[in-house]
Amino acid sequence: MVGVAGRSKGCITCRKRKKGCDLKQPECGQCIERGLPCGGYDKDRVFIYHDAGVKRTTLASQYAQSPRGASSGMLSPPETPPTTSLISTTPAQAYSGSDVFSMFPRVLSASFAQSAYKEKSLEAFISTYVPRGDLSSTNEEGKQLVGMMPRLNSQDEALRLAILAMGTLALSKQTNDSYLGQQGRNIYGKALAETRRALQDPSRARSTAMLAIPYVMALFEILFGAEEASSKQAQNWLSHAQGEIALIVARGPEAFTEDAAHAIFVNARWRPLIASCRTRTKSILNEKRWKTIPWRGRIKTPQDSLLDIMAGVPEILANIDRWGALSAGTPQDEATDLATCAKCWTLHIELQTWLVANEHEIHTPVTTTPTPITFPNFDVACLTIRYWVIALMLYSSLDTASRIPTTDISTMHPDRPHPRQFARLIARSANYFFQERYGIVGPTTYSFPLGNTMLYLNRNLMLDGQYAKLVGEAWNSPNMPMAIKNFLNSQRLSVS
């Protein structure tokens, strides 16, 4: 029997008449023979089964597959073989304990269960940005994401699948459900395939929803893409960041003047610029048109103008050997060093001008001792840490181009800021960004600055060891997400 034990599967009319039904569809033969209107059949049902062996509940779906098959993205809630124990649940149990699906009634129509499952997955995805629903625990990018994703989620199947995969894996972590985790990875594979199809469709490829897919997938790689002692996770993240800039460039800067597309664009620039810094390749975002046209009729925020400056850093890094190695000293090398110095000084002037204009927007600690920093709020912290890492990269490059050796123990320059002060400030911020209340936004915002800081501090641990120790203490804190540890290790392996 399907549904409640002892209940007939016959059409509604035959059940009311308490007659046998031959189950023909769309109308049963008994009703046709007697000239009666056939009431049709009940929708398929979804049961919640309880497996006493693993102490968890899952959903078993009974509804038919879409005619388009798996590629349609019509996904059911995760299935497991039923056991003999059928349990009932109540709304009061919803999402409050270890049972993630206990919010569903005992018997649901398949379409309603599917809708509830998708909604819960989206909720789990958003909760990684806004733990406990507190918007003060995320930055401006997170706030905009929370505002846009529910709407964009319904606009393209590839994005819907990517978010569904993220949400499903987030639920699996919350419930320690390995089967649910496998289901999430299967959905992610479908999301990748659907994205490839979308990119071959001109109308879908130019949709606003498509712009959000690389971001979601890059986040997936950070949270769930770990492979032990491998750089593959970092490489996968990098490929999504490069895919993000490819989608942006394909549209041209004029495509990002409209509100939703503009919001995605200004928040997206950070990741492709990180990718350009890591690969030491000049960024197209440093071109004037990409710094002006998307803001036509708008006023730039402090972060917008700061990332304009950052867009010039990859070109400098392209002319600098990796952190601290000096060039051979040939005439060609010296000419390159002079040109690089000139570009560094230009960015130095731009960065100092930005600092004067936005001094009230960032946090400046009153002490320089190796003690943890507390910021006024999370938005200030995010803007400040980006300023510090841009300054660290810029002034480290200027030191290298000026042939200052990596063994230099100074902490001040007479004519410009010293990179060491920024590396130390970033190290002192570790505890703040690894707080549990900032969800995944804190650690992901901090990961790139942290990687650059450790590369710098490791030059001279005799001098900077106390600051590096602060990072180590935060690293070993139970608040430090293992996913971020794995991702940073993968980043380290990718440059070693």
Buried (B, 14 or more C-beta within 10 A) or exposed (E): EEBEEEEBEBBBBBBEBEBEBEBEEEBBEBBEEEEBEBBBBBBBBBBBBBBEEEEBBBBBBBBEEEEEEEEEBBBBBBBBEBEEEBEEBEEEBBBEEEBBBBBBBBBBBBEEBBEBBBEBBBBBBBBBBBBEEEEEBBBBBBBBBBEBBBEBBEBBBBBBBBBBBBBBBBBBBBBEBEBBBBBBBBBBEBBBBBBEEBBEEEEBBBBBBBBBBBBBBBBBBBBBBBEEEBBBBBBBBBBBBBBBBEBBEEBEBEBBBEEBBBBBBBBBBBBBBBBBBBBBBBBBBBEEEBBEBBBEEEEBBBBBBBBBBBBBBBBBBBBBEEBBEBBEEEEEBEEBBEEBBEBBBEBBEBBEEBBEEBEEBBBEBEEEEBEBBEBEEBBBBBBBBBBBBBBBBBBBBBBBBEEBEBEBEEEEBEEBBBBBBBBBBBBBBBBBBBBBEBBBBBBBBBBBBBBBBBBBBEBBEEBBEBBBBBBEEBBEEEEBBEBBBBBBBBBBBBEE
